[in-house]
Amino acid sequence: TNIGSILASVNPYKPIPGLYSVDAIDLYRQHRLGELPPHIFATANECYCCLWKRHDSQCVLISGESGAGKTESTKLLLKFLSAMSQTSLGVPVSEKSTHVEEAILES
């Protein structure tokens, strides 16, 4: 759920097909925070929009207990931001993987 710009999420401890797909990235990049159901991509999109449209610095705090999914959430956030930065360069959504993205995600 969202509490303002704060996303409170629960680790389902199992994969949910399509939840973090390229289609989900494309959907959430087209909408503002609150227009669609709560999602980490909605939070990431808000950060991206504030960074580029308002020139405001952004910070994302990911917190939780051990095993809560902090590392996976960070990877998903970076995946979305990488896809958005490539979209601004005119790269099709289907070709969103780059060496930079792979290096960041592997680190």
C-alpha positions as CSV (number, residue, x, y, z in Angstrom):
1,T,0.0,0.0,0.0
2,N,1.0,3.6,-0.4
3,I,1.1,6.1,2.5
4,G,1.7,9.3,0.6
5,S,5.0,8.7,-1.3
6,I,5.9,5.9,1.1
7,L,5.4,2.3,-0.2
8,A,4.8,-0.4,2.4
9,S,5.2,-3.8,0.9
10,V,5.3,-7.4,2.0
11,N,7.5,-10.1,0.6
12,P,5.3,-12.9,-0.8
13,Y,8.2,-15.4,-0.6
14,K,7.2,-16.7,-4.1
15,P,7.4,-15.4,-7.6
16,I,4.3,-13.6,-9.0
17,P,4.3,-13.9,-12.8
18,G,4.3,-10.6,-14.6
19,L,4.5,-8.4,-11.5
20,Y,8.0,-7.0,-12.5
21,S,7.9,-7.6,-16.2
22,V,8.8,-5.2,-19.0
23,D,5.1,-4.7,-19.5
24,A,4.8,-3.6,-15.9
25,I,7.6,-1.1,-16.4
26,D,6.0,0.3,-19.4
27,L,2.6,0.6,-17.6
28,Y,4.0,2.4,-14.5
29,R,6.2,4.7,-16.5
30,Q,3.1,6.2,-18.2
31,H,1.3,7.0,-14.9
32,R,1.9,9.2,-11.9
33,L,2.0,7.9,-8.3
34,G,-1.5,7.0,-7.1
35,E,-3.0,6.5,-10.5
36,L,-2.4,2.7,-10.5
37,P,-2.2,0.2,-7.6
38,P,0.8,0.5,-5.3
39,H,4.0,-0.9,-6.8
40,I,7.8,-0.3,-6.5
41,F,7.8,0.9,-10.1
42,A,5.3,3.6,-9.2
43,T,7.7,4.8,-6.5
44,A,10.7,4.6,-8.9
45,N,8.8,6.5,-11.5
46,E,8.0,9.3,-9.1
47,C,11.7,9.6,-8.2
48,Y,12.6,9.7,-11.9
49,C,10.0,12.3,-12.7
50,C,11.1,14.5,-9.8
51,L,14.8,14.1,-10.8
52,W,14.4,15.1,-14.4
53,K,11.3,17.4,-14.5
54,R,11.8,19.4,-11.3
55,H,15.6,18.9,-11.0
56,D,15.2,17.8,-7.4
57,S,17.7,15.4,-5.9
58,Q,16.1,12.1,-4.9
59,C,16.8,9.4,-2.3
60,V,15.1,6.1,-1.8
61,L,15.2,4.4,1.6
62,I,14.6,0.7,1.6
63,S,14.2,-0.8,5.0
64,G,13.1,-4.0,6.6
65,E,14.0,-7.1,8.6
66,S,16.4,-9.8,7.4
67,G,14.8,-11.6,4.5
68,A,12.2,-8.9,3.8
69,G,13.3,-8.4,0.2
70,K,15.5,-5.2,0.5
71,T,18.1,-6.5,-2.0
72,E,15.4,-7.6,-4.5
73,S,13.6,-4.3,-4.1
74,T,16.8,-2.4,-4.8
75,K,17.4,-4.5,-8.0
76,L,13.8,-3.8,-9.2
77,L,14.2,-0.1,-8.5
78,L,17.5,0.0,-10.5
79,K,15.9,-2.1,-13.3
80,F,13.1,0.5,-13.6
81,L,15.4,3.5,-13.5
82,S,17.7,1.9,-16.1
83,A,14.8,1.3,-18.4
84,M,13.5,4.9,-17.9
85,S,16.9,6.4,-18.7
86,Q,17.1,4.3,-21.9
87,T,13.6,5.4,-22.9
88,S,14.7,9.0,-22.7
89,L,17.4,8.0,-25.3
90,G,14.7,6.5,-27.6
91,V,15.6,2.8,-27.0
92,P,12.5,0.5,-27.4
93,V,11.1,-1.1,-24.2
94,S,11.9,-4.6,-25.5
95,E,15.7,-3.7,-25.7
96,K,16.1,-2.3,-22.2
97,S,19.1,-4.3,-21.1
98,T,22.6,-2.7,-21.2
99,H,26.0,-3.5,-19.9
100,V,25.5,-0.6,-17.4
101,E,22.3,-2.1,-16.1
102,E,23.9,-5.6,-15.8
103,A,26.9,-4.3,-14.0
104,I,24.8,-2.3,-11.5
105,L,22.4,-5.2,-10.9
106,E,25.3,-7.7,-10.4
107,S,27.0,-5.4,-7.9
